[in-house]
Amino acid sequence: MKAILKIIVIILILLFASTLYADDWKFKTLQYSYIMLDYADLFTTWKALENPSLRETNPFARWYFKRPLIGAAITFGANLAIYQLGKLLYKSNKTLAYITVGILVTVKTYVVIHNYKLINLF
């Protein structure tokens, strides 16, 4: 699990670095922030679920949290789809793209903070 986390962190650092020379660097940075938060959600949930008194309430997520590699792969696929849809939306309506991804970032931030509180609660 730690090896997967290290690989993800390296990839995200490279992605952030690649935005420095992009024309749409602000939007890409927002998209990469969402991806980073999504993986933070994944790993903080795994960490919180180490406590036997906690359980995942989402039945689909409950299934893949028991299988870390499958969970990471599903998260990767979902993030790739959201990233591509964000790019399409950005081309057609920049304002709506910023609002949509901004809302996703806000919600994921809340989820990660919630998970962090659960980890520190016990």
N, CA, C and O atoms as a MOPAC input file, in Angstrom:
PM7 MOZYME 1SCF
protein

 N      0.82400 1    -1.19100 1     0.00000 1
 C      0.00000 1     0.00000 1     0.00000 1
 C      0.86700 1     1.25200 1     0.00000 1
 O      0.55700 1     2.21400 1    -0.70300 1
 N      1.94900 1     1.25600 1     0.77800 1
 C      2.83700 1     2.41200 1     0.81600 1
 C      3.50500 1     2.63400 1    -0.53500 1
 O      3.73000 1     3.77800 1    -0.93000 1
 N      3.82500 1     1.56000 1    -1.24800 1
 C      4.44200 1     1.68800 1    -2.57400 1
 C      3.47100 1     2.34300 1    -3.54800 1
 O      3.87300 1     3.18500 1    -4.35200 1
 N      2.20400 1     1.96700 1    -3.48300 1
 C      1.19100 1     2.57400 1    -4.34600 1
 C      1.09200 1     4.06600 1    -4.04200 1
 O      1.02900 1     4.88500 1    -4.95900 1
 N      1.07800 1     4.41800 1    -2.76900 1
 C      0.98200 1     5.81800 1    -2.36900 1
 C      2.17800 1     6.61400 1    -2.89300 1
 O      2.00300 1     7.72800 1    -3.38800 1
 N      3.37900 1     6.06500 1    -2.79400 1
 C      4.57200 1     6.76000 1    -3.28400 1
 C      4.49400 1     6.99200 1    -4.79000 1
 O      4.83200 1     8.07500 1    -5.26900 1
 N      4.05900 1     5.99900 1    -5.52600 1
 C      3.93900 1     6.13700 1    -6.98400 1
 C      2.91800 1     7.21800 1    -7.32100 1
 O      3.15500 1     8.04200 1    -8.20500 1
 N      1.79900 1     7.22000 1    -6.62900 1
 C      0.75600 1     8.21200 1    -6.88600 1
 C      1.27200 1     9.61900 1    -6.58600 1
 O      1.01800 1    10.54700 1    -7.35500 1
 N      1.98400 1     9.78200 1    -5.49000 1
 C      2.53000 1    11.09500 1    -5.12800 1
 C      3.51100 1    11.58100 1    -6.18800 1
 O      3.47600 1    12.75100 1    -6.56700 1
 N      4.37300 1    10.71200 1    -6.66500 1
 C      5.33700 1    11.09400 1    -7.70600 1
 C      4.61400 1    11.51500 1    -8.98300 1
 O      4.96900 1    12.52000 1    -9.59900 1
 N      3.61400 1    10.75600 1    -9.37300 1
 C      2.85300 1    11.09600 1   -10.57900 1
 C      2.15600 1    12.44500 1   -10.41500 1
 O      2.15400 1    13.26200 1   -11.33600 1
 N      1.56400 1    12.67800 1    -9.24300 1
 C      0.88300 1    13.94900 1    -9.01900 1
 C      1.84900 1    15.12500 1    -9.01700 1
 O      1.50800 1    16.19600 1    -9.51700 1
 N      3.03700 1    14.95000 1    -8.47000 1
 C      4.04800 1    16.01800 1    -8.50500 1
 C      4.42500 1    16.33500 1    -9.94100 1
 O      4.55100 1    17.50300 1   -10.30700 1
 N      4.60700 1    15.30900 1   -10.75400 1
 C      4.93300 1    15.53000 1   -12.16800 1
 C      3.78100 1    16.21700 1   -12.89500 1
 O      4.01100 1    17.08400 1   -13.73800 1
 N      2.55200 1    15.83800 1   -12.57900 1
 C      1.40000 1    16.47900 1   -13.20500 1
 C      1.33100 1    17.96200 1   -12.84600 1
 O      1.11400 1    18.80400 1   -13.71800 1
 N      1.51600 1    18.28300 1   -11.55900 1
 C      1.49400 1    19.68300 1   -11.14500 1
 C      2.61100 1    20.46400 1   -11.84000 1
 O      2.39800 1    21.59100 1   -12.28700 1
 N      3.79900 1    19.86500 1   -11.93200 1
 C      4.92300 1    20.53600 1   -12.58600 1
 C      4.62300 1    20.78800 1   -14.06000 1
 O      5.05200 1    21.80000 1   -14.61600 1
 N      3.89700 1    19.88300 1   -14.69200 1
 C      3.59900 1    20.04300 1   -16.11600 1
 C      2.64400 1    21.19300 1   -16.38700 1
 O      2.57100 1    21.67000 1   -17.52000 1
 N      1.91200 1    21.65100 1   -15.38500 1
 C      0.95200 1    22.73800 1   -15.60300 1
 C      1.62600 1    24.09800 1   -15.67800 1
 O      0.99500 1    25.06800 1   -16.09900 1
 N      2.87200 1    24.19600 1   -15.28600 1
 C      3.53900 1    25.49300 1   -15.24300 1
 C      3.61200 1    26.16400 1   -16.61200 1
 O      3.62400 1    27.39200 1   -16.70000 1
 N      3.66100 1    25.37800 1   -17.66600 1
 C      3.80300 1    25.93500 1   -19.00700 1
 C      2.54000 1    25.78400 1   -19.85500 1
 O      2.57200 1    26.02700 1   -21.06200 1
 N      1.44700 1    25.39100 1   -19.24400 1
 C      0.19900 1    25.21000 1   -19.97900 1
 C     -0.58000 1    26.52400 1   -20.02600 1
 O     -0.50800 1    27.33100 1   -19.10000 1
 N     -1.31900 1    26.72800 1   -21.10400 1
 C     -2.13900 1    27.93200 1   -21.23200 1
 C     -3.26900 1    27.94200 1   -20.20400 1
 O     -3.63900 1    28.99400 1   -19.68200 1
 N     -3.80500 1    26.77200 1   -19.92500 1
 C     -4.92000 1    26.65100 1   -18.98300 1
 C     -4.44400 1    26.11000 1   -17.63600 1
 O     -5.09200 1    25.24700 1   -17.04400 1
 N     -3.31700 1    26.61600 1   -17.15800 1
 C     -2.67900 1    26.06200 1   -15.95600 1
 C     -3.55900 1    26.18400 1   -14.72000 1
 O     -3.48400 1    25.32600 1   -13.84100 1
 N     -4.38400 1    27.20900 1   -14.61800 1
 C     -5.24600 1    27.35800 1   -13.43700 1
 C     -6.27200 1    26.23400 1   -13.38200 1
 O     -6.49600 1    25.63700 1   -12.32900 1
 N     -6.89100 1    25.95300 1   -14.52000 1
 C     -7.89600 1    24.89200 1   -14.54600 1
 C     -7.25800 1    23.53100 1   -14.32800 1
 O     -7.80100 1    22.70000 1   -13.60000 1
 N     -6.10600 1    23.29500 1   -14.95600 1
 C     -5.43000 1    22.00800 1   -14.76000 1
 C     -5.02100 1    21.82200 1   -13.30400 1
 O     -5.12100 1    20.72000 1   -12.76400 1
 N     -4.56700 1    22.88400 1   -12.67600 1
 C     -4.20000 1    22.79400 1   -11.26600 1
 C     -5.42200 1    22.44100 1   -10.41900 1
 O     -5.32000 1    21.65000 1    -9.48100 1
 N     -6.55900 1    23.01600 1   -10.74200 1
 C     -7.79900 1    22.68700 1   -10.03900 1
 C     -8.16500 1    21.21600 1   -10.25800 1
 O     -8.57000 1    20.52900 1    -9.32100 1
 N     -8.02000 1    20.73600 1   -11.50000 1
 C     -8.30800 1    19.32500 1   -11.78600 1
 C     -7.35700 1    18.40900 1   -11.02000 1
 O     -7.79500 1    17.41300 1   -10.44300 1
 N     -6.07700 1    18.72700 1   -11.00800 1
 C     -5.10000 1    17.88600 1   -10.30800 1
 C     -5.31800 1    17.93700 1    -8.80100 1
 O     -5.04900 1    16.96400 1    -8.09700 1
 N     -5.80500 1    19.07400 1    -8.30800 1
 C     -6.13600 1    19.16000 1    -6.88400 1
 C     -7.24800 1    18.17800 1    -6.54400 1
 O     -7.21000 1    17.52300 1    -5.50300 1
 N     -8.24600 1    18.07800 1    -7.43400 1
 C     -9.32100 1    17.11100 1    -7.20900 1
 C     -8.76400 1    15.68600 1    -7.18600 1
 O     -9.11300 1    14.88800 1    -6.31700 1
 N     -7.90100 1    15.38200 1    -8.14400 1
 C     -7.33400 1    14.02600 1    -8.20900 1
 C     -6.55600 1    13.72700 1    -6.93300 1
 O     -6.68600 1    12.64400 1    -6.36200 1
 N     -5.74700 1    14.68500 1    -6.48800 1
 C     -4.97000 1    14.48300 1    -5.27000 1
 C     -5.90100 1    14.27600 1    -4.07400 1
 O     -5.65200 1    13.40600 1    -3.23900 1
 N     -6.96600 1    15.06600 1    -3.98900 1
 C     -7.92300 1    14.90700 1    -2.89400 1
 C     -8.65400 1    13.57400 1    -2.96900 1
 O     -8.96900 1    12.98400 1    -1.93600 1
 N     -8.92500 1    13.09600 1    -4.17200 1
 C     -9.59900 1    11.81200 1    -4.31700 1
 C     -8.72400 1    10.68400 1    -3.78200 1
 O     -9.21300 1     9.78200 1    -3.10200 1
 N     -7.43100 1    10.73700 1    -4.09000 1
 C     -6.53600 1     9.72300 1    -3.53700 1
 C     -6.35400 1     9.91000 1    -2.03400 1
 O     -6.20100 1     8.93000 1    -1.30600 1
 N     -6.37000 1    11.14600 1    -1.56600 1
 C     -6.31700 1    11.38300 1    -0.11500 1
 C     -7.55400 1    10.78600 1     0.54600 1
 O     -7.46400 1    10.22000 1     1.63600 1
 N     -8.70200 1    10.91000 1    -0.10400 1
 C     -9.93300 1    10.29500 1     0.40200 1
 C     -9.77500 1     8.77700 1     0.47600 1
 O    -10.13700 1     8.15400 1     1.47400 1
 N     -9.23600 1     8.19700 1    -0.57900 1
 C     -9.04300 1     6.74400 1    -0.62700 1
 C     -8.15200 1     6.27900 1     0.52800 1
 O     -8.49800 1     5.34400 1     1.25100 1
 N     -7.01600 1     6.93100 1     0.69100 1
 C     -6.06600 1     6.47400 1     1.71000 1
 C     -6.51800 1     6.81100 1     3.12900 1
 O     -6.26900 1     6.03000 1     4.04800 1
 N     -7.17400 1     7.95100 1     3.32900 1
 C     -7.66100 1     8.24200 1     4.68000 1
 C     -8.82500 1     7.31800 1     5.04600 1
 O     -9.00500 1     6.97100 1     6.21400 1
 N     -9.61000 1     6.92400 1     4.04800 1
 C    -10.68100 1     5.96100 1     4.32700 1
 C    -10.08500 1     4.62000 1     4.71700 1
 O    -10.52800 1     3.99700 1     5.68200 1
 N     -9.07300 1     4.16700 1     3.96500 1
 C     -8.41000 1     2.90600 1     4.33600 1
 C     -7.86200 1     2.97800 1     5.75500 1
 O     -7.99300 1     2.03700 1     6.53800 1
 N     -7.25100 1     4.10700 1     6.06800 1
 C     -6.67400 1     4.26900 1     7.40800 1
 C     -7.77900 1     4.25500 1     8.47200 1
 O     -7.62500 1     3.61500 1     9.51200 1
 N     -8.88000 1     4.94700 1     8.22100 1
 C     -9.97900 1     4.97900 1     9.19300 1
 C    -10.60200 1     3.59500 1     9.36900 1
 O    -11.02000 1     3.23000 1    10.46800 1
 N    -10.66000 1     2.82400 1     8.27000 1
 C    -11.28200 1     1.50000 1     8.34600 1
 C    -10.41100 1     0.46800 1     9.06200 1
 O    -10.84600 1    -0.65900 1     9.30000 1
 N     -9.18600 1     0.85500 1     9.40200 1
 C     -8.36200 1    -0.03700 1    10.23100 1
 C     -8.96500 1    -0.16400 1    11.62400 1
 O     -8.69600 1    -1.13400 1    12.33400 1
 N     -9.76900 1     0.80000 1    12.01100 1
 C    -10.45700 1     0.75200 1    13.28500 1
 C    -11.67700 1    -0.15600 1    13.13700 1
 O    -12.56100 1     0.13800 1    12.33200 1
 N    -11.74300 1    -1.24500 1    13.89100 1
 C    -12.85200 1    -2.19700 1    13.72700 1
 C    -14.22800 1    -1.63500 1    14.07400 1
 O    -15.24100 1    -2.21000 1    13.67600 1
 N    -14.28500 1    -0.52800 1    14.80200 1
 C    -15.59200 1     0.02900 1    15.15000 1
 C    -16.15900 1     0.93100 1    14.04200 1
 O    -17.29900 1     1.38600 1    14.13000 1
 N    -15.36200 1     1.18100 1    13.01100 1
 C    -15.83900 1     1.98600 1    11.88400 1
 C    -16.09800 1     1.09000 1    10.68300 1
 O    -15.45500 1     0.05400 1    10.51300 1
 N    -17.05600 1     1.50500 1     9.84600 1
 C    -17.29800 1     0.77300 1     8.61200 1
 C    -17.70200 1     1.74500 1     7.51700 1
 O    -18.24000 1     2.81700 1     7.79300 1
 N    -17.44200 1     1.36800 1     6.29000 1
 C    -17.83100 1     2.16600 1     5.12900 1
 C    -19.33200 1     2.03200 1     4.93200 1
 O    -19.86400 1     0.92200 1     4.92900 1
 N    -20.01400 1     3.15400 1     4.76700 1
 C    -21.47100 1     3.09900 1     4.62600 1
 C    -21.90600 1     2.89700 1     3.17400 1
 O    -23.01600 1     2.42400 1     2.93000 1
 N    -21.06600 1     3.24300 1     2.21800 1
 C    -21.39100 1     3.04000 1     0.80800 1
 C    -21.13700 1     1.57400 1     0.45400 1
 O    -19.99600 1     1.12400 1     0.55300 1
 N    -22.16100 1     0.80600 1     0.04300 1
 C    -21.97200 1    -0.62800 1    -0.20400 1
 C    -20.98200 1    -0.93100 1    -1.33200 1
 O    -20.23200 1    -1.90400 1    -1.24900 1
 N    -20.97300 1    -0.10600 1    -2.38500 1
 C    -20.01800 1    -0.33100 1    -3.47500 1
 C    -18.59100 1    -0.07400 1    -2.99300 1
 O    -17.68300 1    -0.86400 1    -3.25100 1
 N    -18.41100 1     1.04000 1    -2.29200 1
 C    -17.08200 1     1.36500 1    -1.77700 1
 C    -16.62700 1     0.33700 1    -0.74200 1
 O    -15.44200 1     0.01400 1    -0.65400 1
 N    -17.57000 1    -0.16600 1     0.03000 1
 C    -17.22800 1    -1.17800 1     1.03300 1
 C    -16.56900 1    -2.38300 1     0.36300 1
 O    -15.62200 1    -2.96000 1     0.89800 1
 N    -17.08000 1    -2.75700 1    -0.81200 1
 C    -16.52700 1    -3.89900 1    -1.54700 1
 C    -15.09700 1    -3.62300 1    -1.98100 1
 O    -14.22000 1    -4.46400 1    -1.78200 1
 N    -14.84700 1    -2.46000 1    -2.57000 1
 C    -13.49600 1    -2.27500 1    -3.08300 1
 C    -12.49300 1    -1.79700 1    -2.04400 1
 O    -11.28900 1    -1.83800 1    -2.29900 1
 N    -12.94900 1    -1.34500 1    -0.88700 1
 C    -11.99200 1    -1.02400 1     0.17000 1
 C    -11.38700 1    -2.28800 1     0.78200 1
 O    -10.34700 1    -2.23400 1     1.43800 1
 N    -12.03900 1    -3.40800 1     0.56300 1
 C    -11.47300 1    -4.68600 1     1.01200 1
 C    -10.42800 1    -5.20200 1     0.03200 1
 O     -9.70800 1    -6.15000 1     0.34300 1
 N    -10.33300 1    -4.59500 1    -1.14300 1
 C     -9.39200 1    -5.01000 1    -2.19600 1
 C     -8.60100 1    -3.77600 1    -2.65800 1
 O     -9.00000 1    -3.11000 1    -3.61300 1
 N     -7.47900 1    -3.46900 1    -1.98400 1
 C     -6.75700 1    -2.21300 1    -2.22500 1
 C     -6.34000 1    -1.97100 1    -3.67300 1
 O     -6.47200 1    -0.85000 1    -4.16300 1
 N     -5.84400 1    -2.98100 1    -4.36700 1
 C     -5.42100 1    -2.76100 1    -5.74700 1
 C     -6.60300 1    -2.45400 1    -6.65700 1
 O     -6.50800 1    -1.60300 1    -7.54100 1
 N     -7.70900 1    -3.14500 1    -6.43900 1
 C     -8.90700 1    -2.87800 1    -7.23300 1
 C     -9.44100 1    -1.48300 1    -6.90400 1
 O     -9.85900 1    -0.75000 1    -7.80000 1
 N     -9.42600 1    -1.12300 1    -5.63700 1
 C     -9.86000 1     0.21700 1    -5.22800 1
 C     -9.02600 1     1.31200 1    -5.86800 1
 O     -9.56300 1     2.31600 1    -6.33400 1
 N     -7.70500 1     1.11700 1    -5.89200 1
 C     -6.82000 1     2.09800 1    -6.52200 1
 C     -7.07300 1     2.17100 1    -8.02800 1
 O     -7.05200 1     3.25500 1    -8.61100 1
 N     -7.31000 1     1.03000 1    -8.64800 1
 C     -7.57800 1     0.99800 1   -10.09700 1
 C     -8.90600 1     1.67800 1   -10.42600 1
 O     -8.99600 1     2.42800 1   -11.39800 1
 N     -9.92700 1     1.42100 1    -9.62700 1
 C    -11.22500 1     2.06400 1    -9.85200 1
 C    -11.10000 1     3.57700 1    -9.66600 1
 O    -11.65300 1     4.35200 1   -10.44600 1
 N    -10.38000 1     3.98400 1    -8.64300 1
 C    -10.16900 1     5.41100 1    -8.40800 1
 C     -9.41800 1     6.04400 1    -9.56900 1
 O     -9.75000 1     7.14800 1   -10.00000 1
 N     -8.40500 1     5.34600 1   -10.07700 1
 C     -7.64800 1     5.85300 1   -11.23100 1
 C     -8.56900 1     6.03000 1   -12.43600 1
 O     -8.54600 1     7.07300 1   -13.08900 1
 N     -9.37500 1     5.01600 1   -12.73000 1
 C    -10.28700 1     5.08600 1   -13.86800 1
 C    -11.31200 1     6.20200 1   -13.71800 1
 O    -11.59600 1     6.92200 1   -14.67500 1
 N    -11.86200 1     6.34500 1   -12.53000 1
 C    -12.84300 1     7.40900 1   -12.28500 1
 C    -12.20200 1     8.78100 1   -12.44000 1
 O    -12.79900 1     9.69200 1   -13.01400 1
 N    -10.98600 1     8.92600 1   -11.92700 1
 C    -10.28900 1    10.21200 1   -12.05500 1
 C     -9.95100 1    10.52000 1   -13.50100 1
 O    -10.04300 1    11.67100 1   -13.92700 1
 N     -9.56700 1     9.51800 1   -14.25100 1
 C     -9.26700 1     9.72400 1   -15.66900 1
 C    -10.52400 1    10.19400 1   -16.41200 1
 O    -10.45900 1    11.10300 1   -17.23900 1
 N    -11.65100 1     9.57400 1   -16.11500 1
 C    -12.91600 1     9.96100 1   -16.75000 1
 C    -13.31200 1    11.38600 1   -16.36300 1
 O    -13.71600 1    12.17300 1   -17.21900 1
 N    -13.19800 1    11.71500 1   -15.08800 1
 C    -13.54200 1    13.06800 1   -14.63100 1
 C    -12.60200 1    14.09600 1   -15.25200 1
 O    -13.03500 1    15.18400 1   -15.63000 1
 N    -11.33100 1    13.75900 1   -15.35900 1
 C    -10.35300 1    14.66700 1   -15.97300 1
 C    -10.71000 1    14.93100 1   -17.44000 1
 O    -10.71800 1    16.07900 1   -17.88500 1
 N    -11.00400 1    13.86900 1   -18.18100 1
 C    -11.33800 1    14.02400 1   -19.59900 1
 C    -12.65200 1    14.79800 1   -19.78000 1
 O    -12.75200 1    15.65200 1   -20.66100 1
 N    -13.64400 1    14.50200 1   -18.95700 1
 C    -14.91100 1    15.24200 1   -19.03500 1
 C    -14.70000 1    16.71200 1   -18.68500 1
 O    -15.32600 1    17.59200 1   -19.27600 1
 N    -13.82000 1    16.97600 1   -17.72700 1
 C    -13.49300 1    18.35200 1   -17.36600 1
 C    -12.85400 1    19.10200 1   -18.51900 1
 O    -13.16000 1    20.27000 1   -18.75600 1
 N    -11.95600 1    18.42000 1   -19.24200 1
 C    -11.32400 1    19.04100 1   -20.40900 1
 C    -12.36100 1    19.37700 1   -21.47900 1
 O    -12.31900 1    20.45300 1   -22.07500 1
 N    -13.28100 1    18.46100 1   -21.71800 1
 C    -14.33900 1    18.71300 1   -22.71000 1
 C    -15.21900 1    19.89100 1   -22.28900 1
 O    -15.55700 1    20.75100 1   -23.10200 1
 N    -15.57900 1    19.91400 1   -21.01900 1
 C    -16.40500 1    20.99700 1   -20.50500 1
 C    -15.66200 1    22.33000 1   -20.59400 1
 O    -16.26300 1    23.35300 1   -20.92400 1
 N    -14.37000 1    22.32500 1   -20.30500 1
 C    -13.55400 1    23.54000 1   -20.36400 1
 C    -13.53600 1    24.12000 1   -21.77500 1
 O    -13.56200 1    25.33800 1   -21.95200 1
 N    -13.49100 1    23.25000 1   -22.77000 1
 C    -13.47700 1    23.72000 1   -24.16200 1
 C    -14.80400 1    24.37000 1   -24.54400 1
 O    -14.82400 1    25.31100 1   -25.33700 1
 N    -15.90700 1    23.88100 1   -23.99100 1
 C    -17.21500 1    24.40500 1   -24.38800 1
 C    -17.70700 1    25.53900 1   -23.48600 1
 O    -18.38300 1    26.45300 1   -23.95700 1
 N    -17.37100 1    25.48900 1   -22.18900 1
 C    -17.85700 1    26.51000 1   -21.25600 1
 C    -16.89800 1    26.60300 1   -20.07700 1
 O    -17.01900 1    25.84500 1   -19.11400 1
 N    -15.95500 1    27.52300 1   -20.14800 1
 C    -14.91100 1    27.62700 1   -19.11100 1
 C    -15.48900 1    27.93000 1   -17.73600 1
 O    -15.05200 1    27.35600 1   -16.73900 1
 N    -16.46100 1    28.82100 1   -17.67500 1
 C    -17.04100 1    29.19000 1   -16.38000 1
 C    -17.69100 1    27.98400 1   -15.70800 1
 O    -17.47100 1    27.72700 1   -14.52400 1
 N    -18.48500 1    27.25700 1   -16.46900 1
 C    -19.13600 1    26.06800 1   -15.91400 1
 C    -18.10300 1    25.01700 1   -15.50500 1
 O    -18.28600 1    24.32100 1   -14.50600 1
 N    -17.02900 1    24.90200 1   -16.27000 1
 C    -15.96900 1    23.94100 1   -15.93400 1
 C    -15.32800 1    24.30800 1   -14.60100 1
 O    -15.13100 1    23.43700 1   -13.75400 1
 N    -15.00200 1    25.58100 1   -14.40500 1
 C    -14.41100 1    26.01800 1   -13.13600 1
 C    -15.36300 1    25.77600 1   -11.97100 1
 O    -14.94600 1    25.30700 1   -10.91200 1
 N    -16.64200 1    26.09700 1   -12.16500 1
 C    -17.62200 1    25.90800 1   -11.09000 1
 C    -17.76400 1    24.43200 1   -10.74900 1
 O    -17.77700 1    24.06400 1    -9.57400 1
 N    -17.87200 1    23.58300 1   -11.77000 1
 C    -18.06000 1    22.14600 1   -11.54400 1
 C    -16.88100 1    21.53600 1   -10.81300 1
 O    -17.05400 1    20.84600 1    -9.80900 1
 N    -15.68300 1    21.78900 1   -11.31500 1
 C    -14.50000 1    21.20400 1   -10.67000 1
 C    -14.27600 1    21.84800 1    -9.30100 1
 O    -13.81000 1    21.18100 1    -8.37800 1
 N    -14.59600 1    23.11600 1    -9.16200 1
 C    -14.47900 1    23.77000 1    -7.85100 1
 C    -15.39000 1    23.13000 1    -6.81700 1
 O    -15.00500 1    22.95500 1    -5.66000 1
 N    -16.60700 1    22.77900 1    -7.24200 1
 C    -17.53300 1    22.08900 1    -6.32800 1
 C    -16.98500 1    20.70600 1    -5.96200 1
 O    -17.04000 1    20.30400 1    -4.80000 1
 N    -16.45800 1    19.98200 1    -6.95000 1
 C    -15.87100 1    18.66300 1    -6.67600 1
 C    -14.72200 1    18.77900 1    -5.66700 1
 O    -14.61300 1    17.96600 1    -4.74900 1
 N    -13.87700 1    19.78100 1    -5.84200 1
 C    -12.74300 1    19.98700 1    -4.92500 1
 C    -13.25700 1    20.31000 1    -3.52200 1
 O    -12.72800 1    19.80000 1    -2.53400 1
 N    -14.27100 1    21.14300 1    -3.43400 1
 C    -14.83300 1    21.51500 1    -2.13400 1
 C    -15.41600 1    20.29800 1    -1.41300 1
 O    -15.16900 1    20.09900 1    -0.22400 1
 N    -16.18400 1    19.49300 1    -2.13300 1
 C    -16.79300 1    18.29700 1    -1.52800 1
 C    -15.71000 1    17.31000 1    -1.08900 1
 O    -15.76900 1    16.77700 1     0.01900 1
 N    -14.72400 1    17.06500 1    -1.95100 1
 C    -13.65100 1    16.11700 1    -1.58600 1
 C    -12.85400 1    16.61900 1    -0.40100 1
 O    -12.42900 1    15.82700 1     0.44100 1
 N    -12.64400 1    17.92500 1    -0.32300 1
 C    -11.93100 1    18.48900 1     0.83000 1
 C    -12.69300 1    18.18600 1     2.11000 1
 O    -12.09500 1    17.78600 1     3.10900 1
 N    -14.00700 1    18.37300 1     2.08800 1
 C    -14.82900 1    18.05400 1     3.25100 1
 C    -14.70500 1    16.57700 1     3.62800 1
 O    -14.56600 1    16.24200 1     4.80400 1
 N    -14.75400 1    15.70400 1     2.63200 1
 C    -14.67700 1    14.26000 1     2.88600 1
 C    -13.33400 1    13.89500 1     3.52500 1
 O    -13.29300 1    13.12000 1     4.48000 1
 N    -12.25300 1    14.44300 1     3.00800 1
 C    -10.92000 1    14.13700 1     3.55400 1
 C    -10.80300 1    14.66100 1     4.98300 1
 O    -10.25400 1    13.97900 1     5.84800 1
 N    -11.31300 1    15.85800 1     5.23600 1
 C    -11.28400 1    16.40100 1     6.60800 1
 C    -12.10000 1    15.50800 1     7.53700 1
 O    -11.67700 1    15.22600 1     8.65800 1
 N    -13.26900 1    15.06000 1     7.07700 1
 C    -14.10800 1    14.15300 1     7.86900 1
 C    -13.35200 1    12.85700 1     8.18900 1
 O    -13.36000 1    12.39300 1     9.33000 1
 N    -12.70300 1    12.27900 1     7.17600 1
 C    -11.93300 1    11.04400 1     7.39900 1
 C    -10.80300 1    11.28100 1     8.38800 1
 O    -10.55200 1    10.45100 1     9.26100 1
 N    -10.12300 1    12.41300 1     8.25300 1
 C     -9.01500 1    12.73300 1     9.15200 1
 C     -9.51900 1    12.85800 1    10.58800 1
 O     -8.86500 1    12.39800 1    11.52400 1
 N    -10.67200 1    13.47400 1    10.75400 1
 C    -11.25500 1    13.58800 1    12.11000 1
 C    -11.58100 1    12.21400 1    12.67000 1
 O    -11.35800 1    11.96100 1    13.85400 1
 N    -12.10900 1    11.31800 1    11.83200 1
 C    -12.42100 1     9.96000 1    12.29800 1
 C    -11.14600 1     9.22300 1    12.71200 1
 O    -11.13600 1     8.51200 1    13.71700 1
 N    -10.07900 1     9.39100 1    11.94300 1
 C     -8.80700 1     8.73300 1    12.27700 1
 C     -8.31100 1     9.22300 1    13.63000 1
 O     -7.85000 1     8.42400 1    14.44400 1
 N     -8.40000 1    10.51800 1    13.87800 1
 C     -7.89100 1    11.08800 1    15.13100 1
 C     -8.84800 1    10.94700 1    16.29800 1
 O     -8.47800 1    11.18800 1    17.44700 1
 N    -10.08400 1    10.55400 1    16.00300 1
 C    -11.08600 1    10.38400 1    17.05400 1
 C    -10.77700 1     9.15100 1    17.91700 1
 O    -11.04400 1     9.13100 1    19.11800 1
 N    -10.21200 1     8.13400 1    17.27300 1
 C     -9.99200 1     6.86800 1    17.98800 1
 C     -8.53700 1     6.64300 1    18.27300 1
 O     -8.17400 1     5.62800 1    18.86700 1

